[in-house]
Amino acid sequence: MGDWLFECMIPGAPIGKGRPRGTAAGGHVRLYTPKKTADWERAAAMVMSSFWRRAPIDAAVEVEIMAMAPRPKRLLRKKDPNGLIWKPNKPDSDNIEKCTWDAMVMAGVVRDDAQVVLNTTWSCYAPRDSGPKVCVRLRVVGKEPDGGWWDHVPRVPVTEPALELDDELPW
């Protein structure tokens, strides 16, 4: 794998991709992205486009995202660590990824978010001396993997059906 082609920091709390909303007007349904999500994506795309002044990448890419949320008051005690703290709650890291990828497409960094074939996302509370932010970096991936841990996962031999079904089911 090569060097990182793109790195940027987006100030502010990470936002997860909101579920599409719908309205009905004149017998037609219109789906739209929630305002909070759309506002964050636009702001992030503006920051990203200021770092990226080239044509969109049109290849498979690896993306790393570090999402640092503001610390809640319960984690500001003296006994709490000063550095990063894992954040195992909402917004989910997969929704943060979707929002960040959409902003990358909007900014013209990549042509399509389907190009992300390798992704790592960390979801943490920010250190005491730092504010909330999302840091993103990207690089083009090399050749396809030709083997790995998945080749050594034990297989369960299937010789007969694991479950016998009766023709007389109660439903």
N, C-alpha and C positions, 0 to 999 in steps of 0.2 A: 504494500500500500504506500501511496505517496504522501507528500506533505499536505497539510491542511490548506485548502484553497480559500476558505472563507471562515472568518471568526468575527463575532460581534456580541455586544452586550446590550440587552434591552432592559432599560430601567423599569421598575414597577413590579408588582406582584404577578406571578404566573396565573393565567386564566385557562381553564379547561374548555374544550370545544363544547358549546351548548347544544342541546338537542334541537333539531329543526322545529320551528313553530309553523302553524298553518292558519290561514284565514280563508273564509269563503266569501266571494263577491260575485254576484251575477251568475251563480251556478258553477263557478270555477273555483278550484282550490289553489291557493298560492302559498308555497312554502318559503320561509325566509329564515336567515340565521339570527339568533337573538342579538339585541343591540350591544350588550356587554361584550359578547364574543367578537362581533363585527368591529367594534371600536378598538379592541385590543389588537386584532389582526391588522387593521389599517395602520395603527401606531407602530406596531412591530415592523410592518412592511416598509414604512418610511425610514426607520432606523436601518434596516437591512439594506435598502436600496442606496443609502448614503455610503455604505461600505462596499457595495457591489456595483461596478460601473462597466460591466461586460455583458455579452449575450448570455442568455440562460444556458446552464449546463444541460446537455442532452445525453447523459450516460448514467449508469448505475452509480449511486452515491452512498456513502456512510455519513450518518449525522450523529453528533453527540450533543445532548441538551442537559444543562445543569439548571434546574428550576429552583430558585431560592425564595421561599415565601417569607413574609414577615413573621417574626416570633410572636406567639401569643403571650400574654402577661404571665401565664403559669410557667413559662420557660425563661423568665427573666430573673429568677432568684439567684442568689450568690452561689448556691451549690450546683447550679446548672452549668454545663460546659460552655466555654466561650465560642467554640468553633461551630461547624455545621452539625445539625441534628437531623436524623432521618425523619421524614414526614409521611407516615403511612396512612394518610387520610385524603379527603377530597381537596382540590381536584385530582383525579386519578392521573398517573403519569401518561397513560395512553391518550387521554383527552388533551393533555398539555402538548403531547407530540403532534396530534392532529391540528391543533391551533397553530403551532409553530410551523409545521409543514405548509399549511395554507398561506401563512404570511410569507414564507420563502417563495412560493409560487407567485403570489401577488407582487412581491418585490422584484421578480425576474431573476432570482438566483438559480432556480431549477425550472424546467419546462412543466413538469408534472410531479405531484407528490408520490406517484407510483414508482418513481425512480429510486426512492429510498429502499434499499435492500438490506441494509445493516444499520441498526439504530440502538443507541444506548441513552437512557434517560435516567437522571438522578433527580429525586424529589426530596428536598431538604428544607429545613428552616435556616434562614440566613444567620451568619455569625453575628455576635453582639455588635461588633464594630462596622457592620455592613448593612445596607438596606436591601429590600427585595429586588430581585432581578432575574432575568433569564439569559444565560450565556449559551451561544450556539456555535458549533463549528462543523465544517463539512469538507469531505474530500471524495475524489473519485475512487471507487474500489478497483482492485486489480482483477486478475482472472478468478474464475469460479473456484470454490473449494473442491478439492479432489478427495476429501475424506476428513473424518474428525471423530469426536466422541460419539456421535450418533451411529457410527458403524459398529460400536461395541455395546450397545444397549441390549440387555438380554431379551431374547424373544420367548414368548410363551408358546409352546407347541399346542396346536389345535388339532386334536384327533377326532373329537366328537363334539356335538353341540353342547355348550356349557349349560344351557337351560332347556328343559323339556317342556314343550307347550302342549296343553290339552286342547282338544277341539271345543270343549265345553267351557268357555270363559264366562265369568259372571257378568260381563258387560256386553 
